[in-house]
Amino acid sequence: MDGLISFLLFAVFFYFMMRFGCGAHMAHGHHTHSKSGKTEPIIDPVCSKVVEQEQGYGKLHQGVLYRFCSKTCLDEFDLDPEKYITNTNNEGASS
């Protein structure tokens, strides 16, 4: 009987962790979807290439995540971020 109670406690703990804790992203995901259900393309603010959600390089600047296709574009952005932010009006941003 003691083993059954331990198993049930573990099962309840496992359920809550998967539902609300560290496993919640496995079922629901962390991707931003548009109304059509597809992820919106992310545009590199330096070269204007499309960058996949989890590919390339990311840079958090003033609370906004920008994605870059290459280290070269990231380095160029680091030299003068405002030049690329004002040119793209944050269209390269991803939340």
DAFENBEL-V730193 format. One record per run of one state. SS is the DSSP state (helix for helix, strand for strand, loop for the rest). FROM is the first residue (numbers start at 1). LEN is the number of residues. If there is no record, write none. Layout:
SS_FROM_LEN + SS_FROM_LEN
This chain:
loop_1_1 + helix_2_19 + loop_21_3 + helix_24_5 + loop_29_4 + strand_33_1 + loop_34_5 + strand_39_1 + loop_40_2 + strand_42_2 + loop_44_6 + strand_50_2 + loop_52_5 + strand_57_5 + loop_62_2 + strand_64_5 + loop_69_2 + helix_71_9 + loop_80_1 + helix_81_8 + loop_89_4 + strand_93_2 + loop_95_1
